[in-house]
Amino acid sequence: MWIVLLALAGLVVAVPALLDSEALRERVARAASTALGHEVMLDGGVHLTLLPRPGLVLERVRVRNARGQGDTNLLSAERIVVVPALADLLGGAFVLRGLMLSGADIRLQRDANGQFNWLSAGDARALPDLDTLRGENIVIH
């Protein structure tokens, strides 16, 4: 019994450390940019977390405004934890179930043509259906 618990504890510590964080950062930034339709820059660390819930921790995140929406960031955050739906993930699909933002600055704007900056040109995507959206130290403009 103790051996199994020790092995599980070792996995919790070892698995995230075995991943190439630079390759993971590039892959996550590319996937997020494609999904959001905005350039996503990850200036800090990217790592997996297994406890208390499996997720992906992104540090010092910036999401750029769409072209023509100004040169500010749509969002900047010190830390974002992305929580996927595990059942879907095991089936090969990524479904977002939760976001936890810390130290975020969100700038929601509408241009002279009525276009919102969180939508890409001509994009009418709705916000994802989340089970959890939490934050601390968030400023929305």
VMD Tcl script that draws the C-alpha trace (Angstrom):
set ca {
  {0.00 0.00 0.00}
  {2.76 2.48 0.95}
  {4.64 1.68 -2.23}
  {1.62 2.59 -4.35}
  {1.16 5.88 -2.48}
  {4.85 6.70 -2.85}
  {4.72 5.89 -6.56}
  {1.69 8.16 -7.05}
  {3.37 10.97 -5.12}
  {6.45 10.54 -7.31}
  {4.33 10.82 -10.45}
  {2.68 14.00 -9.20}
  {6.13 15.56 -8.81}
  {7.96 13.96 -11.75}
  {5.50 14.12 -14.67}
  {5.28 17.93 -14.88}
  {9.07 18.22 -14.49}
  {9.71 15.83 -17.41}
  {7.95 18.02 -19.96}
  {9.94 20.44 -22.11}
  {8.52 23.76 -20.91}
  {9.77 25.80 -23.90}
  {8.15 23.43 -26.41}
  {5.00 23.37 -24.28}
  {4.94 27.21 -24.14}
  {5.20 27.50 -27.93}
  {2.55 24.85 -28.53}
  {0.11 26.37 -26.02}
  {0.62 29.92 -27.38}
  {-0.02 28.71 -30.94}
  {-3.14 26.72 -29.96}
  {-4.52 29.58 -27.85}
  {-3.89 32.12 -30.63}
  {-5.73 29.91 -33.12}
  {-8.63 29.25 -30.76}
  {-9.07 32.89 -29.73}
  {-8.32 34.55 -33.05}
  {-5.91 36.87 -31.22}
  {-2.16 36.67 -30.77}
  {-1.36 35.09 -27.39}
  {2.07 35.62 -25.84}
  {3.31 33.62 -22.90}
  {6.14 35.55 -21.26}
  {6.46 33.35 -18.19}
  {6.41 29.72 -17.26}
  {4.01 27.08 -18.52}
  {3.56 23.91 -16.55}
  {1.08 21.19 -15.72}
  {-0.50 20.91 -12.33}
  {-2.15 17.77 -11.06}
  {-3.47 18.95 -7.71}
  {-6.00 20.05 -6.60}
  {-7.37 19.62 -10.15}
  {-5.40 18.74 -13.26}
  {-4.75 21.84 -15.31}
  {-2.28 23.99 -17.16}
  {-0.67 26.98 -15.42}
  {0.28 29.93 -17.65}
  {2.33 32.77 -16.18}
  {2.62 36.34 -17.51}
  {0.06 35.99 -20.31}
  {-0.80 38.66 -22.88}
  {-3.61 38.52 -25.44}
  {-3.25 41.21 -28.10}
  {-6.13 43.23 -29.49}
  {-7.23 42.45 -33.03}
  {-5.81 44.61 -35.82}
  {-7.47 48.00 -35.90}
  {-8.50 47.76 -32.24}
  {-5.55 49.67 -30.82}
  {-2.11 48.66 -29.69}
  {-3.02 47.66 -26.14}
  {-3.54 44.17 -24.86}
  {-7.05 42.81 -24.66}
  {-5.90 40.88 -21.60}
  {-2.78 40.62 -19.52}
  {-2.57 38.35 -16.50}
  {0.10 37.35 -14.04}
  {-1.30 33.82 -13.91}
  {-4.03 31.81 -15.63}
  {-4.92 28.25 -14.69}
  {-6.74 26.41 -17.50}
  {-8.87 23.47 -16.35}
  {-9.97 21.00 -19.05}
  {-12.86 18.54 -18.88}
  {-10.95 15.34 -18.15}
  {-13.41 12.91 -19.72}
  {-13.30 14.81 -23.01}
  {-9.51 15.17 -22.80}
  {-9.12 11.41 -22.39}
  {-11.26 11.03 -25.51}
  {-8.92 13.34 -27.47}
  {-10.99 16.55 -27.36}
  {-10.14 19.71 -25.44}
  {-13.17 21.17 -23.70}
  {-12.56 24.10 -21.38}
  {-14.22 23.67 -17.98}
  {-12.60 26.35 -15.89}
  {-10.36 29.41 -15.88}
  {-8.73 30.94 -12.85}
  {-7.16 34.36 -13.45}
  {-4.84 36.19 -11.07}
  {-3.55 39.72 -11.50}
  {-5.53 40.26 -14.71}
  {-6.13 43.49 -16.61}
  {-8.95 43.11 -19.16}
  {-9.66 45.90 -21.66}
  {-13.05 45.51 -23.35}
  {-13.57 48.03 -26.14}
  {-15.82 48.80 -29.10}
  {-14.41 50.61 -32.14}
  {-16.13 53.29 -34.26}
  {-17.72 50.55 -36.42}
  {-19.24 48.82 -33.40}
  {-16.77 45.91 -33.47}
  {-15.87 44.52 -30.04}
  {-12.18 43.88 -29.42}
  {-12.69 40.38 -28.01}
  {-14.07 39.19 -31.35}
  {-11.94 38.65 -34.42}
  {-13.09 40.40 -37.59}
  {-16.50 39.02 -38.53}
  {-16.38 36.48 -35.70}
  {-19.50 35.95 -33.63}
  {-18.16 33.20 -31.34}
  {-19.75 33.11 -27.94}
  {-17.73 32.87 -24.77}
  {-17.07 29.26 -23.72}
  {-19.47 27.53 -21.35}
  {-17.45 27.29 -18.13}
  {-18.15 25.43 -14.93}
  {-15.70 27.69 -13.10}
  {-14.49 31.23 -13.70}
  {-12.61 32.64 -10.75}
  {-10.29 35.54 -10.34}
  {-8.40 37.70 -7.94}
  {-6.94 41.17 -8.43}
  {-8.73 41.64 -11.76}
  {-9.31 45.03 -13.37}
  {-11.82 45.35 -16.23}
  {-11.78 48.56 -18.30}
}
mol new
graphics top color blue
foreach p $ca { graphics top sphere $p radius 0.5 }
foreach p [lrange $ca 0 end-1] q [lrange $ca 1 end] { graphics top cylinder $p $q radius 0.2 }
display resetview
